[in-house]
């Protein structure tokens, strides 16, 4: 039996499967042989062990499995006593056999020349990153060296696709057999793939996360519209193939917890449930993952242990990075506990051999064996709809299974063989037989026969017992055996024996020290007693907690609204009541209940406000925090992109700004183009997810921009993108709204036409008119459903923009920056625009040469609604002080100055019915200040949003101590792993990515990387 | 203020616009004539600059010098100007310890910037010769009480020499207050910056060459040391046949007549800076020092002062105390390190210096300590404390009067300023444009 096993192993490597259509070079070699694997523990679906079972395989398929199987007489029988058989693993996120690697995507580059159109030649769509025409099956080539490395870790089937682009076409399901491509493809078009990364496309659009999302949304819309064969579009292969792919499982590479939510949201809009390729940090928001109802493909790569022994290196490693290092292996367990379906991929592993290490680590961190095996077998098969073919050991399925020495995940278990489509691939066959034990060695030399006992301890350790116990040099690889030893202690010479192993029966040839030839045999006398399987399951030990957000100062217990009564404070109402001395503010159920003197409430927590000042929470009209991208500069008009699509709640600046009294921030698109993206108003609810950060009920806004940035004055390579002057900017505005008007009227016409054709039915004008997300937003502006905040500096451009608005019938709600607003304040007033400006920035670029710190005061005096904003993550912590500068420069009253960061921006943003002043019924967004709120010495002691205290200076002090302790614990833990001999990588500083709209030259700190 | 001046794309048209816009404004703001007669400022709350406050005091000024400070100073005599500062606060003129003012007018317009020279080692470069006294920035800065500034070159590893200027001058020679007082060394970064970023918007600060950047930086530092060794040998020569411009410019370092300003931030860099001071006996000043609080004791031990370049900065790490940058000054003060507070913010161009100090006062310093960091201690660090930095008899009459606390923007309204006894015109481009449009609207 053994002989057959080993010989056949050699044979299969050279035997090519016959394909009927292929000419044969030689003689036909069809074989119809059944293989019977007997006495095995068969893990049929991975979980249910069939003890002492038989598995029959014929012509690449499983024909029978069970304990009462009759073995056909002509079967090749393999005794698998003590062995385990599992269905082989399935990886849904491979790029096996597909060449061409993905390039990573950069953000908007102010200096680079744009590529405005697709470089793909042919009847394809307009965007090079939508590659639905790609068919992985056509690109696929068997790659035996990679196949082998995957087989060695237990995989038999992979879904592979071309990892390039935002839409990546179809994936192909293949086995890892070393056969002609025709035979290993199980499903030619098995899946459709998507990502947020435009890959090799150098086309400028999309240049941001929100641009990618918009492109996907528009493509869904276009593809649906294209089904009606609109003649104007002609043949569009990209949209055609997009439609053709929709029936397949849709797999989206998200790679991060927030991206997973973003992808799922796109799917929800278009009735698609993606399978999401995760990044490894999803445990940090597991309930959001569950809410997506998606299945996930999880990587098993974890952050490497950093060398933090040098405190100068450790200094720049953030607590969040260290915590993630510790908790990343809990990710699979978190999915299991949350009841979210998941599978694993080897995709992110640098070395596929670390797969099992990673998996065992996940098991140590709470993942169950049963869930792990499902995740590798039945779950991926079911997700692809191929469970009838692979994913378990059942009759009719492909004979894709592995034979192991024990339970597959157990430390020390070896994969012996990996059978793919009924073909055996040896992995570690020398471990098939346990050769440990005591052997009788007979040496037949010219001097006579000698006998020794050889005590074999392992494949490379043995001792020889004659007169003395002698240490021998020994090796046994399953086929060949080598042994050399001195005949007795202190003897000079050596026996050098070499032979062939037939398991535990060896014979061979050798020489003694004198050079005499000899022959020898050895056979096992007593096998070593196998140690009982008392492998103790390792556990992870003490771990830190997940906090929200996953940053220092995050909370573990969700803060809740509390009723509170602030007593005897100076209350700056930012309302008709003005400033009240010795006044009280009562907060109930997240709202301001009462403002006045001598208030009381039996249940509210009383806060002594003596000597303190209370203001409404500050509102920052212009901010770029808490977002993953800010500028979609790929085109001049990008009104389709939305900041809301890429909010990032993991921004420490939310907390830092709370500490400066900010409670509401308007997150704007950048200023890279004339018509930028839709903005998002957020409340600084520290620890909330992206959806809960949003200011509910606030009307939509959009960012426009004029001047130097949009004409790309800073580009070092010239600017081929229209506009290149303020003259062109004016035309861009005019043209965009002209197009929007035409669009709106054609929609109305289409609706009317449809209505007359078929009376009484609901009509969808988008059946005939292509829905255009870009123009939708502009139509909303004209219908006052969306408002503009416009980046602007010099008087000419401000005036010109307003004239376009007057002509086209829309208003510039807000001019932001507006540093020459004082020159055209009268015209702005006539137009109906508000102004949101900097207190004293100037001379950082050409168009701000006339900026003056009296600007806010003049505009205020002319009668404009004026706000002071930050556009700066640092300065937003001192927004009250920025407002105070108008007292210094312009002599503005203190109440008016404070209003510029409270009620004025609230009015500008059309949320003054909810926030911006201290008035009964409004949201309890409040700041308790230690001092006069316009003074540089004032500190926010507590900052309250919706009645929830999100910042408390006393609690902050306590958290600092905890952060220090937690940092120290993790540094010690990392150092411990290094001392224990674990691999380490150099400490990587934790950089902070900061976005702004291109106005910044000053430093944000050592680790800050300013991005546009 | 590191990257803003490297923008290369500039059209001549834009450059010409810069000139034409600025022609009118400020040209009628004249530098003041030398002081004649005596000036007495009465009834002021005098903040001396050394921690002392004298309420209801008089400051006497004659021939550009302070001739008396205190109560009970007689204010009579001929040719006397009396300023009643009742209810007001009197301070030494504020000092901006590190600034590119006069070298950079509009950072994005290359034609208006003269702050970087080609080459890594430029010890012979002198900032003062390019200092433009007609910059429109200057008047807006001094109208916030800043009367002196250290004008420094940027760029390269050894950038050149800085000069302290007074901000009321016809030309750079008039402006120079302490000529070529220090040489500026910008230490290569000793912590690894990312060489490559993937994904959205993740552009690193430029492509880095291969290899360990820290190791590369250390090699560069060795080159600077080698240069210093040669400069020291050169300085020891009794006579030089053919002067070497670069080595000549470094001569003053070794007799400590010239300071060695080392621009650096992280602990490793600061340790190297200390090493420079020890090995070459240099008069080292650290500029930047955002991590200096970590090794404040060592700085105290080696008597190395720090110019905190930017108070209004985000903390280094998300883990850091949210107010860490605001309290560096307090940490240095407690350790006994001599420090100055600067304002390098290129969005305001330095005029918020008093509020940077005010922030330090909000986060731990006393107001007078914070004031010292922008007056007397700044003067000490720059080597001009024998002439200015405090309201003391014998010093130059560099004086500012404010309606209230100068460190708090709520009350920091400057009514008078004197440079070397000359009462300067506090008009600036901002005020002129303000007036122009107040007029338009009839306000």
Interface residues (C-beta under 8 A of the other chain):
Chain A: X104 X105 X106 X107 X108 X109 X111 X196 X197 X208 X209 X312 X313 X315 X316 X318 X319 X320 X551 X552 X553 X628 X629 X630 X652 X653 X655 X656 X659 X708 X713 X714 X715 X716 X717 X718 X822 X823 X825 X826 X838 X840 X841 X842 X843 X844 X845 X846 X849 X850 X852 X853 X854 X858 X861 X862 X872 X873 X874 X875 X878 X881 X884 X885 X887 X888 X889 X890 X894 X932 X934 X935 X936 X937 X938 X939 X956 X960 X963 X967 X986 X988 X989 X990 X991 X992 X993 X994 X995 X999 X1000 X1001 X1002 X1003 X1004 X1005 X1006 X1007 X1008 X1009 X1011 X1012
Chain B: X1 X2 X3 X4 X7 X8 X9 X14 X17 X18 X21 X22 X105 X106 X107 X108 X109 X136 X137 X140 X191 X192 X193 X194 X197 X198 X199 X200 X201 X202 X203 X204 X205 X265 X266 X267 X268 X290 X291 X294 X310 X312 X313 X314 X315 X316 X317 X318 X319 X321 X322 X323 X325 X344 X345 X346 X347 X348 X349 X351 X352 X355 X358 X359 X361 X362 X407 X408 X409 X410 X411 X412 X413 X429 X430 X431 X433 X434 X437 X438 X441 X443
